[in-house]
Amino acid sequence: MIVAKAISDIRDILTAGMGQNKCRKCGCMRTLLISLDSSSAGERLDAVGLAHEIKDWLELLDEQEYSDLECEYCYPVEVTRILESEFPGFS
């Protein structure tokens, strides 16, 4: 996957996830966004303009109601999979 495609996919997945009420209240999404905001991957994401969106999404999170709903499709898990594949060393 080309890095530009990975960034586009990450943006699309996070946008879709943040459109879900359950995701805005879930610890999975909160943990991922906080990690992206504070990691070295965050610096690389800033270079492609995604860091500002991450900060915006952090502000849109609702009060956390659950740590993990164990959804069949988890937006943060999918983003993490892409990050680990395209940004070696992401954790």
PDB file of N, CA, C and O in Angstrom:
ATOM      1  N   MET A   1       0.854  -1.184   0.000  1.00  0.00           N
ATOM      2  CA  MET A   1       0.000   0.000   0.000  1.00  0.00           C
ATOM      3  C   MET A   1       0.895   1.240   0.000  1.00  0.00           C
ATOM      4  O   MET A   1       1.832   1.321   0.794  1.00  0.00           O
ATOM      5  N   ILE A   2       0.627   2.176  -0.853  1.00  0.00           N
ATOM      6  CA  ILE A   2       1.380   3.425  -0.903  1.00  0.00           C
ATOM      7  C   ILE A   2       0.985   4.254   0.316  1.00  0.00           C
ATOM      8  O   ILE A   2      -0.159   4.204   0.766  1.00  0.00           O
ATOM      9  N   VAL A   3       1.945   5.018   0.846  1.00  0.00           N
ATOM     10  CA  VAL A   3       1.677   5.798   2.055  1.00  0.00           C
ATOM     11  C   VAL A   3       0.493   6.743   1.854  1.00  0.00           C
ATOM     12  O   VAL A   3      -0.344   6.866   2.749  1.00  0.00           O
ATOM     13  N   ALA A   4       0.401   7.410   0.707  1.00  0.00           N
ATOM     14  CA  ALA A   4      -0.725   8.322   0.459  1.00  0.00           C
ATOM     15  C   ALA A   4      -2.053   7.572   0.521  1.00  0.00           C
ATOM     16  O   ALA A   4      -3.035   8.088   1.055  1.00  0.00           O
ATOM     17  N   LYS A   5      -2.086   6.364  -0.019  1.00  0.00           N
ATOM     18  CA  LYS A   5      -3.304   5.539   0.035  1.00  0.00           C
ATOM     19  C   LYS A   5      -3.597   5.139   1.471  1.00  0.00           C
ATOM     20  O   LYS A   5      -4.753   5.136   1.892  1.00  0.00           O
ATOM     21  N   ALA A   6      -2.552   4.799   2.228  1.00  0.00           N
ATOM     22  CA  ALA A   6      -2.737   4.429   3.635  1.00  0.00           C
ATOM     23  C   ALA A   6      -3.330   5.591   4.418  1.00  0.00           C
ATOM     24  O   ALA A   6      -4.251   5.397   5.211  1.00  0.00           O
ATOM     25  N   ILE A   7      -2.815   6.793   4.204  1.00  0.00           N
ATOM     26  CA  ILE A   7      -3.334   7.975   4.905  1.00  0.00           C
ATOM     27  C   ILE A   7      -4.784   8.216   4.520  1.00  0.00           C
ATOM     28  O   ILE A   7      -5.616   8.514   5.378  1.00  0.00           O
ATOM     29  N   SER A   8      -5.090   8.090   3.242  1.00  0.00           N
ATOM     30  CA  SER A   8      -6.469   8.260   2.783  1.00  0.00           C
ATOM     31  C   SER A   8      -7.388   7.223   3.426  1.00  0.00           C
ATOM     32  O   SER A   8      -8.493   7.549   3.861  1.00  0.00           O
ATOM     33  N   ASP A   9      -6.929   5.978   3.485  1.00  0.00           N
ATOM     34  CA  ASP A   9      -7.728   4.918   4.107  1.00  0.00           C
ATOM     35  C   ASP A   9      -7.929   5.185   5.598  1.00  0.00           C
ATOM     36  O   ASP A   9      -9.029   5.007   6.121  1.00  0.00           O
ATOM     37  N   ILE A  10      -6.869   5.611   6.277  1.00  0.00           N
ATOM     38  CA  ILE A  10      -6.971   5.928   7.707  1.00  0.00           C
ATOM     39  C   ILE A  10      -7.982   7.042   7.926  1.00  0.00           C
ATOM     40  O   ILE A  10      -8.830   6.956   8.814  1.00  0.00           O
ATOM     41  N   ARG A  11      -7.890   8.083   7.115  1.00  0.00           N
ATOM     42  CA  ARG A  11      -8.825   9.211   7.229  1.00  0.00           C
ATOM     43  C   ARG A  11     -10.264   8.730   7.025  1.00  0.00           C
ATOM     44  O   ARG A  11     -11.156   9.078   7.800  1.00  0.00           O
ATOM     45  N   ASP A  12     -10.481   7.935   5.987  1.00  0.00           N
ATOM     46  CA  ASP A  12     -11.833   7.439   5.689  1.00  0.00           C
ATOM     47  C   ASP A  12     -12.375   6.565   6.819  1.00  0.00           C
ATOM     48  O   ASP A  12     -13.537   6.689   7.205  1.00  0.00           O
ATOM     49  N   ILE A  13     -11.533   5.687   7.340  1.00  0.00           N
ATOM     50  CA  ILE A  13     -11.969   4.781   8.411  1.00  0.00           C
ATOM     51  C   ILE A  13     -12.292   5.559   9.679  1.00  0.00           C
ATOM     52  O   ILE A  13     -13.315   5.313  10.318  1.00  0.00           O
ATOM     53  N   LEU A  14     -11.421   6.498  10.044  1.00  0.00           N
ATOM     54  CA  LEU A  14     -11.676   7.278  11.260  1.00  0.00           C
ATOM     55  C   LEU A  14     -12.894   8.180  11.101  1.00  0.00           C
ATOM     56  O   LEU A  14     -13.658   8.359  12.049  1.00  0.00           O
ATOM     57  N   THR A  15     -13.082   8.746   9.921  1.00  0.00           N
ATOM     58  CA  THR A  15     -14.267   9.569   9.675  1.00  0.00           C
ATOM     59  C   THR A  15     -15.529   8.730   9.835  1.00  0.00           C
ATOM     60  O   THR A  15     -16.497   9.167  10.458  1.00  0.00           O
ATOM     61  N   ALA A  16     -15.517   7.532   9.273  1.00  0.00           N
ATOM     62  CA  ALA A  16     -16.677   6.642   9.405  1.00  0.00           C
ATOM     63  C   ALA A  16     -16.899   6.250  10.861  1.00  0.00           C
ATOM     64  O   ALA A  16     -18.032   6.261  11.342  1.00  0.00           O
ATOM     65  N   GLY A  17     -15.830   5.907  11.557  1.00  0.00           N
ATOM     66  CA  GLY A  17     -15.956   5.517  12.963  1.00  0.00           C
ATOM     67  C   GLY A  17     -16.476   6.646  13.832  1.00  0.00           C
ATOM     68  O   GLY A  17     -17.320   6.430  14.701  1.00  0.00           O
ATOM     69  N   MET A  18     -15.973   7.850  13.598  1.00  0.00           N
ATOM     70  CA  MET A  18     -16.423   8.987  14.405  1.00  0.00           C
ATOM     71  C   MET A  18     -17.873   9.352  14.097  1.00  0.00           C
ATOM     72  O   MET A  18     -18.498  10.096  14.853  1.00  0.00           O
ATOM     73  N   GLY A  19     -18.405   8.841  13.005  1.00  0.00           N
ATOM     74  CA  GLY A  19     -19.815   9.029  12.689  1.00  0.00           C
ATOM     75  C   GLY A  19     -20.723   8.079  13.455  1.00  0.00           C
ATOM     76  O   GLY A  19     -21.946   8.208  13.402  1.00  0.00           O
ATOM     77  N   GLN A  20     -20.135   7.129  14.163  1.00  0.00           N
ATOM     78  CA  GLN A  20     -20.889   6.148  14.940  1.00  0.00           C
ATOM     79  C   GLN A  20     -20.965   6.585  16.405  1.00  0.00           C
ATOM     80  O   GLN A  20     -19.936   6.806  17.042  1.00  0.00           O
ATOM     81  N   ASN A  21     -22.172   6.709  16.930  1.00  0.00           N
ATOM     82  CA  ASN A  21     -22.322   7.083  18.346  1.00  0.00           C
ATOM     83  C   ASN A  21     -21.541   6.143  19.253  1.00  0.00           C
ATOM     84  O   ASN A  21     -20.869   6.589  20.184  1.00  0.00           O
ATOM     85  N   LYS A  22     -21.628   4.848  18.986  1.00  0.00           N
ATOM     86  CA  LYS A  22     -20.967   3.874  19.856  1.00  0.00           C
ATOM     87  C   LYS A  22     -19.454   4.071  19.855  1.00  0.00           C
ATOM     88  O   LYS A  22     -18.810   3.878  20.886  1.00  0.00           O
ATOM     89  N   CYS A  23     -18.882   4.449  18.723  1.00  0.00           N
ATOM     90  CA  CYS A  23     -17.427   4.636  18.643  1.00  0.00           C
ATOM     91  C   CYS A  23     -16.976   5.877  19.409  1.00  0.00           C
ATOM     92  O   CYS A  23     -15.903   5.879  20.012  1.00  0.00           O
ATOM     93  N   ARG A  24     -17.776   6.912  19.389  1.00  0.00           N
ATOM     94  CA  ARG A  24     -17.400   8.139  20.113  1.00  0.00           C
ATOM     95  C   ARG A  24     -17.434   7.929  21.623  1.00  0.00           C
ATOM     96  O   ARG A  24     -16.877   8.735  22.369  1.00  0.00           O
ATOM     97  N   LYS A  25     -18.077   6.860  22.084  1.00  0.00           N
ATOM     98  CA  LYS A  25     -18.179   6.561  23.517  1.00  0.00           C
ATOM     99  C   LYS A  25     -17.280   5.402  23.929  1.00  0.00           C
ATOM    100  O   LYS A  25     -17.272   5.002  25.093  1.00  0.00           O
ATOM    101  N   CYS A  26     -16.521   4.862  22.977  1.00  0.00           N
ATOM    102  CA  CYS A  26     -15.757   3.635  23.225  1.00  0.00           C
ATOM    103  C   CYS A  26     -14.289   3.922  23.530  1.00  0.00           C
ATOM    104  O   CYS A  26     -13.673   4.816  22.949  1.00  0.00           O
ATOM    105  N   GLY A  27     -13.759   3.150  24.441  1.00  0.00           N
ATOM    106  CA  GLY A  27     -12.355   3.269  24.796  1.00  0.00           C
ATOM    107  C   GLY A  27     -11.417   2.908  23.654  1.00  0.00           C
ATOM    108  O   GLY A  27     -10.294   3.411  23.599  1.00  0.00           O
ATOM    109  N   CYS A  28     -11.852   2.052  22.749  1.00  0.00           N
ATOM    110  CA  CYS A  28     -11.009   1.684  21.602  1.00  0.00           C
ATOM    111  C   CYS A  28     -10.649   2.920  20.781  1.00  0.00           C
ATOM    112  O   CYS A  28      -9.482   3.148  20.464  1.00  0.00           O
ATOM    113  N   MET A  29     -11.659   3.710  20.442  1.00  0.00           N
ATOM    114  CA  MET A  29     -11.428   4.904  19.634  1.00  0.00           C
ATOM    115  C   MET A  29     -10.618   5.924  20.424  1.00  0.00           C
ATOM    116  O   MET A  29      -9.687   6.527  19.890  1.00  0.00           O
ATOM    117  N   ARG A  30     -10.962   6.117  21.675  1.00  0.00           N
ATOM    118  CA  ARG A  30     -10.243   7.082  22.522  1.00  0.00           C
ATOM    119  C   ARG A  30      -8.761   6.712  22.618  1.00  0.00           C
ATOM    120  O   ARG A  30      -7.891   7.567  22.450  1.00  0.00           O
ATOM    121  N   THR A  31      -8.485   5.454  22.886  1.00  0.00           N
ATOM    122  CA  THR A  31      -7.104   4.996  23.030  1.00  0.00           C
ATOM    123  C   THR A  31      -6.318   5.199  21.737  1.00  0.00           C
ATOM    124  O   THR A  31      -5.178   5.661  21.766  1.00  0.00           O
ATOM    125  N   LEU A  32      -6.925   4.857  20.608  1.00  0.00           N
ATOM    126  CA  LEU A  32      -6.241   5.028  19.327  1.00  0.00           C
ATOM    127  C   LEU A  32      -5.934   6.496  19.062  1.00  0.00           C
ATOM    128  O   LEU A  32      -4.804   6.838  18.714  1.00  0.00           O
ATOM    129  N   LEU A  33      -6.925   7.363  19.223  1.00  0.00           N
ATOM    130  CA  LEU A  33      -6.709   8.779  18.922  1.00  0.00           C
ATOM    131  C   LEU A  33      -5.661   9.397  19.837  1.00  0.00           C
ATOM    132  O   LEU A  33      -4.834  10.191  19.388  1.00  0.00           O
ATOM    133  N   ILE A  34      -5.692   9.040  21.111  1.00  0.00           N
ATOM    134  CA  ILE A  34      -4.678   9.554  22.044  1.00  0.00           C
ATOM    135  C   ILE A  34      -3.298   9.055  21.629  1.00  0.00           C
ATOM    136  O   ILE A  34      -2.325   9.808  21.659  1.00  0.00           O
ATOM    137  N   SER A  35      -3.217   7.800  21.247  1.00  0.00           N
ATOM    138  CA  SER A  35      -1.941   7.232  20.805  1.00  0.00           C
ATOM    139  C   SER A  35      -1.427   7.949  19.558  1.00  0.00           C
ATOM    140  O   SER A  35      -0.243   8.274  19.468  1.00  0.00           O
ATOM    141  N   LEU A  36      -2.307   8.191  18.610  1.00  0.00           N
ATOM    142  CA  LEU A  36      -1.902   8.881  17.385  1.00  0.00           C
ATOM    143  C   LEU A  36      -1.490  10.320  17.662  1.00  0.00           C
ATOM    144  O   LEU A  36      -0.588  10.852  17.013  1.00  0.00           O
ATOM    145  N   ASP A  37      -2.144  10.935  18.612  1.00  0.00           N
ATOM    146  CA  ASP A  37      -1.846  12.331  18.940  1.00  0.00           C
ATOM    147  C   ASP A  37      -0.490  12.470  19.622  1.00  0.00           C
ATOM    148  O   ASP A  37       0.126  13.534  19.563  1.00  0.00           O
ATOM    149  N   SER A  38      -0.025  11.413  20.266  1.00  0.00           N
ATOM    150  CA  SER A  38       1.185  11.541  21.076  1.00  0.00           C
ATOM    151  C   SER A  38       2.365  10.696  20.597  1.00  0.00           C
ATOM    152  O   SER A  38       3.407  10.685  21.252  1.00  0.00           O
ATOM    153  N   SER A  39       2.232  10.003  19.497  1.00  0.00           N
ATOM    154  CA  SER A  39       3.289   9.083  19.073  1.00  0.00           C
ATOM    155  C   SER A  39       4.156   9.673  17.970  1.00  0.00           C
ATOM    156  O   SER A  39       3.844  10.720  17.402  1.00  0.00           O
ATOM    157  N   SER A  40       5.232   8.989  17.684  1.00  0.00           N
ATOM    158  CA  SER A  40       6.084   9.402  16.563  1.00  0.00           C
ATOM    159  C   SER A  40       5.328   9.251  15.246  1.00  0.00           C
ATOM    160  O   SER A  40       5.589   9.980  14.290  1.00  0.00           O
ATOM    161  N   ALA A  41       4.393   8.305  15.198  1.00  0.00           N
ATOM    162  CA  ALA A  41       3.546   8.195  14.009  1.00  0.00           C
ATOM    163  C   ALA A  41       2.735   9.469  13.853  1.00  0.00           C
ATOM    164  O   ALA A  41       2.448   9.897  12.735  1.00  0.00           O
ATOM    165  N   GLY A  42       2.366  10.077  14.975  1.00  0.00           N
ATOM    166  CA  GLY A  42       1.638  11.341  14.934  1.00  0.00           C
ATOM    167  C   GLY A  42       2.421  12.421  14.225  1.00  0.00           C
ATOM    168  O   GLY A  42       1.845  13.237  13.505  1.00  0.00           O
ATOM    169  N   GLU A  43       3.735  12.436  14.420  1.00  0.00           N
ATOM    170  CA  GLU A  43       4.575  13.410  13.723  1.00  0.00           C
ATOM    171  C   GLU A  43       4.530  13.171  12.222  1.00  0.00           C
ATOM    172  O   GLU A  43       4.447  14.118  11.439  1.00  0.00           O
ATOM    173  N   ARG A  44       4.585  11.914  11.823  1.00  0.00           N
ATOM    174  CA  ARG A  44       4.515  11.599  10.396  1.00  0.00           C
ATOM    175  C   ARG A  44       3.127  11.907   9.842  1.00  0.00           C
ATOM    176  O   ARG A  44       2.990  12.356   8.704  1.00  0.00           O
ATOM    177  N   LEU A  45       2.099  11.663  10.653  1.00  0.00           N
ATOM    178  CA  LEU A  45       0.744  11.971  10.207  1.00  0.00           C
ATOM    179  C   LEU A  45       0.554  13.472  10.073  1.00  0.00           C
ATOM    180  O   LEU A  45      -0.205  13.934   9.221  1.00  0.00           O
ATOM    181  N   ASP A  46       1.247  14.241  10.922  1.00  0.00           N
ATOM    182  CA  ASP A  46       1.181  15.697  10.836  1.00  0.00           C
ATOM    183  C   ASP A  46       1.720  16.169   9.493  1.00  0.00           C
ATOM    184  O   ASP A  46       1.211  17.132   8.919  1.00  0.00           O
ATOM    185  N   ALA A  47       2.737  15.502   9.000  1.00  0.00           N
ATOM    186  CA  ALA A  47       3.348  15.882   7.728  1.00  0.00           C
ATOM    187  C   ALA A  47       2.372  15.744   6.560  1.00  0.00           C
ATOM    188  O   ALA A  47       2.548  16.390   5.527  1.00  0.00           O
ATOM    189  N   VAL A  48       1.359  14.919   6.716  1.00  0.00           N
ATOM    190  CA  VAL A  48       0.370  14.747   5.647  1.00  0.00           C
ATOM    191  C   VAL A  48      -0.974  15.361   6.018  1.00  0.00           C
ATOM    192  O   VAL A  48      -1.980  15.110   5.354  1.00  0.00           O
ATOM    193  N   GLY A  49      -0.992  16.159   7.072  1.00  0.00           N
ATOM    194  CA  GLY A  49      -2.187  16.906   7.422  1.00  0.00           C
ATOM    195  C   GLY A  49      -3.227  16.160   8.225  1.00  0.00           C
ATOM    196  O   GLY A  49      -4.346  16.650   8.376  1.00  0.00           O
ATOM    197  N   LEU A  50      -2.900  15.000   8.743  1.00  0.00           N
ATOM    198  CA  LEU A  50      -3.884  14.219   9.486  1.00  0.00           C
ATOM    199  C   LEU A  50      -3.889  14.539  10.975  1.00  0.00           C
ATOM    200  O   LEU A  50      -4.884  14.291  11.657  1.00  0.00           O
ATOM    201  N   ALA A  51      -2.797  15.083  11.485  1.00  0.00           N
ATOM    202  CA  ALA A  51      -2.700  15.358  12.922  1.00  0.00           C
ATOM    203  C   ALA A  51      -3.771  16.345  13.381  1.00  0.00           C
ATOM    204  O   ALA A  51      -4.330  16.194  14.467  1.00  0.00           O
ATOM    205  N   HIS A  52      -4.060  17.353  12.559  1.00  0.00           N
ATOM    206  CA  HIS A  52      -5.090  18.329  12.936  1.00  0.00           C
ATOM    207  C   HIS A  52      -6.454  17.649  13.054  1.00  0.00           C
ATOM    208  O   HIS A  52      -7.227  17.943  13.966  1.00  0.00           O
ATOM    209  N   GLU A  53      -6.738  16.745  12.130  1.00  0.00           N
ATOM    210  CA  GLU A  53      -8.007  16.019  12.182  1.00  0.00           C
ATOM    211  C   GLU A  53      -8.084  15.143  13.429  1.00  0.00           C
ATOM    212  O   GLU A  53      -9.150  15.018  14.033  1.00  0.00           O
ATOM    213  N   ILE A  54      -6.978  14.545  13.815  1.00  0.00           N
ATOM    214  CA  ILE A  54      -6.961  13.715  15.018  1.00  0.00           C
ATOM    215  C   ILE A  54      -7.317  14.555  16.233  1.00  0.00           C
ATOM    216  O   ILE A  54      -8.100  14.124  17.080  1.00  0.00           O
ATOM    217  N   LYS A  55      -6.751  15.747  16.325  1.00  0.00           N
ATOM    218  CA  LYS A  55      -7.087  16.648  17.441  1.00  0.00           C
ATOM    219  C   LYS A  55      -8.574  17.006  17.410  1.00  0.00           C
ATOM    220  O   LYS A  55      -9.224  17.045  18.455  1.00  0.00           O
ATOM    221  N   ASP A  56      -9.106  17.264  16.231  1.00  0.00           N
ATOM    222  CA  ASP A  56     -10.540  17.565  16.107  1.00  0.00           C
ATOM    223  C   ASP A  56     -11.383  16.378  16.562  1.00  0.00           C
ATOM    224  O   ASP A  56     -12.369  16.552  17.279  1.00  0.00           O
ATOM    225  N   TRP A  57     -10.999  15.176  16.148  1.00  0.00           N
ATOM    226  CA  TRP A  57     -11.752  13.984  16.543  1.00  0.00           C
ATOM    227  C   TRP A  57     -11.681  13.765  18.050  1.00  0.00           C
ATOM    228  O   TRP A  57     -12.664  13.344  18.660  1.00  0.00           O
ATOM    229  N   LEU A  58     -10.537  14.043  18.651  1.00  0.00           N
ATOM    230  CA  LEU A  58     -10.423  13.918  20.111  1.00  0.00           C
ATOM    231  C   LEU A  58     -11.444  14.810  20.810  1.00  0.00           C
ATOM    232  O   LEU A  58     -12.031  14.419  21.818  1.00  0.00           O
ATOM    233  N   GLU A  59     -11.650  15.996  20.276  1.00  0.00           N
ATOM    234  CA  GLU A  59     -12.613  16.925  20.874  1.00  0.00           C
ATOM    235  C   GLU A  59     -14.052  16.461  20.686  1.00  0.00           C
ATOM    236  O   GLU A  59     -14.930  16.838  21.461  1.00  0.00           O
ATOM    237  N   LEU A  60     -14.299  15.653  19.674  1.00  0.00           N
ATOM    238  CA  LEU A  60     -15.657  15.169  19.399  1.00  0.00           C
ATOM    239  C   LEU A  60     -16.047  13.934  20.206  1.00  0.00           C
ATOM    240  O   LEU A  60     -17.218  13.555  20.237  1.00  0.00           O
ATOM    241  N   LEU A  61     -15.064  13.305  20.861  1.00  0.00           N
ATOM    242  CA  LEU A  61     -15.382  12.114  21.647  1.00  0.00           C
ATOM    243  C   LEU A  61     -16.369  12.447  22.755  1.00  0.00           C
ATOM    244  O   LEU A  61     -16.278  13.498  23.389  1.00  0.00           O
ATOM    245  N   ASP A  62     -17.305  11.546  22.979  1.00  0.00           N
ATOM    246  CA  ASP A  62     -18.236  11.673  24.094  1.00  0.00           C
ATOM    247  C   ASP A  62     -17.581  11.082  25.336  1.00  0.00           C
ATOM    248  O   ASP A  62     -16.504  10.491  25.262  1.00  0.00           O
ATOM    249  N   GLU A  63     -18.240  11.247  26.468  1.00  0.00           N
ATOM    250  CA  GLU A  63     -17.746  10.610  27.686  1.00  0.00           C
ATOM    251  C   GLU A  63     -17.690   9.104  27.454  1.00  0.00           C
ATOM    252  O   GLU A  63     -18.626   8.514  26.916  1.00  0.00           O
ATOM    253  N   GLN A  64     -16.593   8.495  27.862  1.00  0.00           N
ATOM    254  CA  GLN A  64     -16.423   7.061  27.642  1.00  0.00           C
ATOM    255  C   GLN A  64     -17.428   6.278  28.475  1.00  0.00           C
ATOM    256  O   GLN A  64     -17.536   6.471  29.686  1.00  0.00           O
ATOM    257  N   GLU A  65     -18.168   5.383  27.803  1.00  0.00           N
ATOM    258  CA  GLU A  65     -19.160   4.550  28.481  1.00  0.00           C
ATOM    259  C   GLU A  65     -18.718   3.092  28.583  1.00  0.00           C
ATOM    260  O   GLU A  65     -19.238   2.340  29.407  1.00  0.00           O
ATOM    261  N   TYR A  66     -17.774   2.701  27.760  1.00  0.00           N
ATOM    262  CA  TYR A  66     -17.313   1.320  27.772  1.00  0.00           C
ATOM    263  C   TYR A  66     -15.884   1.280  27.248  1.00  0.00           C
ATOM    264  O   TYR A  66     -15.457   2.155  26.495  1.00  0.00           O
ATOM    265  N   SER A  67     -15.153   0.246  27.662  1.00  0.00           N
ATOM    266  CA  SER A  67     -13.755   0.150  27.234  1.00  0.00           C
ATOM    267  C   SER A  67     -13.632  -0.505  25.862  1.00  0.00           C
ATOM    268  O   SER A  67     -12.783  -0.117  25.060  1.00  0.00           O
ATOM    269  N   ASP A  68     -14.479  -1.498  25.590  1.00  0.00           N
ATOM    270  CA  ASP A  68     -14.395  -2.230  24.332  1.00  0.00           C
ATOM    271  C   ASP A  68     -15.698  -2.993  24.135  1.00  0.00           C
ATOM    272  O   ASP A  68     -16.075  -3.816  24.969  1.00  0.00           O
ATOM    273  N   LEU A  69     -16.377  -2.719  23.041  1.00  0.00           N
ATOM    274  CA  LEU A  69     -17.623  -3.432  22.739  1.00  0.00           C
ATOM    275  C   LEU A  69     -17.378  -4.735  21.982  1.00  0.00           C
ATOM    276  O   LEU A  69     -18.312  -5.497  21.730  1.00  0.00           O
ATOM    277  N   GLU A  70     -16.118  -4.990  21.619  1.00  0.00           N
ATOM    278  CA  GLU A  70     -15.764  -6.186  20.850  1.00  0.00           C
ATOM    279  C   GLU A  70     -16.613  -6.314  19.587  1.00  0.00           C
ATOM    280  O   GLU A  70     -17.168  -7.372  19.291  1.00  0.00           O
ATOM    281  N   CYS A  71     -16.697  -5.211  18.857  1.00  0.00           N
ATOM    282  CA  CYS A  71     -17.470  -5.183  17.615  1.00  0.00           C
ATOM    283  C   CYS A  71     -16.842  -6.110  16.573  1.00  0.00           C
ATOM    284  O   CYS A  71     -15.628  -6.309  16.551  1.00  0.00           O
ATOM    285  N   GLU A  72     -17.680  -6.664  15.725  1.00  0.00           N
ATOM    286  CA  GLU A  72     -17.183  -7.522  14.652  1.00  0.00           C
ATOM    287  C   GLU A  72     -16.226  -6.733  13.759  1.00  0.00           C
ATOM    288  O   GLU A  72     -15.173  -7.245  13.377  1.00  0.00           O
ATOM    289  N   TYR A  73     -16.583  -5.498  13.425  1.00  0.00           N
ATOM    290  CA  TYR A  73     -15.685  -4.607  12.688  1.00  0.00           C
ATOM    291  C   TYR A  73     -15.372  -3.445  13.614  1.00  0.00           C
ATOM    292  O   TYR A  73     -16.263  -2.697  14.017  1.00  0.00           O
ATOM    293  N   CYS A  74     -14.101  -3.305  13.945  1.00  0.00           N
ATOM    294  CA  CYS A  74     -13.668  -2.237  14.849  1.00  0.00           C
ATOM    295  C   CYS A  74     -12.804  -1.261  14.052  1.00  0.00           C
ATOM    296  O   CYS A  74     -11.732  -1.623  13.567  1.00  0.00           O
ATOM    297  N   TYR A  75     -13.273  -0.031  13.922  1.00  0.00           N
ATOM    298  CA  TYR A  75     -12.543   0.982  13.161  1.00  0.00           C
ATOM    299  C   TYR A  75     -11.117   1.176  13.685  1.00  0.00           C
ATOM    300  O   TYR A  75     -10.179   1.185  12.887  1.00  0.00           O
ATOM    301  N   PRO A  76     -10.922   1.331  14.998  1.00  0.00           N
ATOM    302  CA  PRO A  76      -9.557   1.505  15.501  1.00  0.00           C
ATOM    303  C   PRO A  76      -8.643   0.308  15.210  1.00  0.00           C
ATOM    304  O   PRO A  76      -7.455   0.493  14.944  1.00  0.00           O
ATOM    305  N   VAL A  77      -9.173  -0.893  15.256  1.00  0.00           N
ATOM    306  CA  VAL A  77      -8.356  -2.072  14.941  1.00  0.00           C
ATOM    307  C   VAL A  77      -7.908  -2.022  13.482  1.00  0.00           C
ATOM    308  O   VAL A  77      -6.758  -2.334  13.173  1.00  0.00           O
ATOM    309  N   GLU A  78      -8.800  -1.637  12.600  1.00  0.00           N
ATOM    310  CA  GLU A  78      -8.450  -1.550  11.181  1.00  0.00           C
ATOM    311  C   GLU A  78      -7.388  -0.472  10.944  1.00  0.00           C
ATOM    312  O   GLU A  78      -6.454  -0.686  10.171  1.00  0.00           O
ATOM    313  N   VAL A  79      -7.524   0.672  11.596  1.00  0.00           N
ATOM    314  CA  VAL A  79      -6.518   1.733  11.469  1.00  0.00           C
ATOM    315  C   VAL A  79      -5.170   1.245  11.999  1.00  0.00           C
ATOM    316  O   VAL A  79      -4.134   1.488  11.380  1.00  0.00           O
ATOM    317  N   THR A  80      -5.183   0.573  13.117  1.00  0.00           N
ATOM    318  CA  THR A  80      -3.942   0.058  13.699  1.00  0.00           C
ATOM    319  C   THR A  80      -3.272  -0.933  12.754  1.00  0.00           C
ATOM    320  O   THR A  80      -2.049  -0.930  12.615  1.00  0.00           O
ATOM    321  N   ARG A  81      -4.053  -1.764  12.117  1.00  0.00           N
ATOM    322  CA  ARG A  81      -3.506  -2.728  11.152  1.00  0.00           C
ATOM    323  C   ARG A  81      -2.781  -1.993  10.022  1.00  0.00           C
ATOM    324  O   ARG A  81      -1.678  -2.380   9.637  1.00  0.00           O
ATOM    325  N   ILE A  82      -3.393  -0.945   9.499  1.00  0.00           N
ATOM    326  CA  ILE A  82      -2.767  -0.164   8.424  1.00  0.00           C
ATOM    327  C   ILE A  82      -1.498   0.518   8.929  1.00  0.00           C
ATOM    328  O   ILE A  82      -0.467   0.498   8.257  1.00  0.00           O
ATOM    329  N   LEU A  83      -1.577   1.114  10.101  1.00  0.00           N
ATOM    330  CA  LEU A  83      -0.414   1.813  10.650  1.00  0.00           C
ATOM    331  C   LEU A  83       0.764   0.869  10.859  1.00  0.00           C
ATOM    332  O   LEU A  83       1.901   1.207  10.529  1.00  0.00           O
ATOM    333  N   GLU A  84       0.496  -0.304  11.402  1.00  0.00           N
ATOM    334  CA  GLU A  84       1.575  -1.260  11.651  1.00  0.00           C
ATOM    335  C   GLU A  84       2.194  -1.755  10.344  1.00  0.00           C
ATOM    336  O   GLU A  84       3.382  -2.073  10.292  1.00  0.00           O
ATOM    337  N   SER A  85       1.385  -1.815   9.300  1.00  0.00           N
ATOM    338  CA  SER A  85       1.879  -2.260   8.000  1.00  0.00           C
ATOM    339  C   SER A  85       2.679  -1.169   7.288  1.00  0.00           C
ATOM    340  O   SER A  85       3.727  -1.443   6.704  1.00  0.00           O
ATOM    341  N   GLU A  86       2.183   0.060   7.340  1.00  0.00           N
ATOM    342  CA  GLU A  86       2.773   1.146   6.556  1.00  0.00           C
ATOM    343  C   GLU A  86       3.746   2.037   7.319  1.00  0.00           C
ATOM    344  O   GLU A  86       4.550   2.741   6.708  1.00  0.00           O
ATOM    345  N   PHE A  87       3.682   2.013   8.636  1.00  0.00           N
ATOM    346  CA  PHE A  87       4.562   2.837   9.465  1.00  0.00           C
ATOM    347  C   PHE A  87       5.285   1.921  10.451  1.00  0.00           C
ATOM    348  O   PHE A  87       4.908   1.853  11.621  1.00  0.00           O
ATOM    349  N   PRO A  88       6.316   1.221   9.991  1.00  0.00           N
ATOM    350  CA  PRO A  88       7.036   0.299  10.880  1.00  0.00           C
ATOM    351  C   PRO A  88       7.454   1.000  12.174  1.00  0.00           C
ATOM    352  O   PRO A  88       7.918   2.141  12.164  1.00  0.00           O
ATOM    353  N   GLY A  89       7.281   0.298  13.264  1.00  0.00           N
ATOM    354  CA  GLY A  89       7.625   0.867  14.564  1.00  0.00           C
ATOM    355  C   GLY A  89       6.454   1.524  15.252  1.00  0.00           C
ATOM    356  O   GLY A  89       6.569   1.935  16.407  1.00  0.00           O
ATOM    357  N   PHE A  90       5.314   1.634  14.562  1.00  0.00           N
ATOM    358  CA  PHE A  90       4.140   2.206  15.222  1.00  0.00           C
ATOM    359  C   PHE A  90       3.704   1.265  16.328  1.00  0.00           C
ATOM    360  O   PHE A  90       3.628   0.051  16.141  1.00  0.00           O
ATOM    361  N   SER A  91       3.418   1.850  17.491  1.00  0.00           N
ATOM    362  CA  SER A  91       2.900   1.022  18.587  1.00  0.00           C
ATOM    363  C   SER A  91       1.898   1.809  19.375  1.00  0.00           C
ATOM    364  O   SER A  91       1.339   1.299  20.346  1.00  0.00           O
TER     365      SER A  91
END
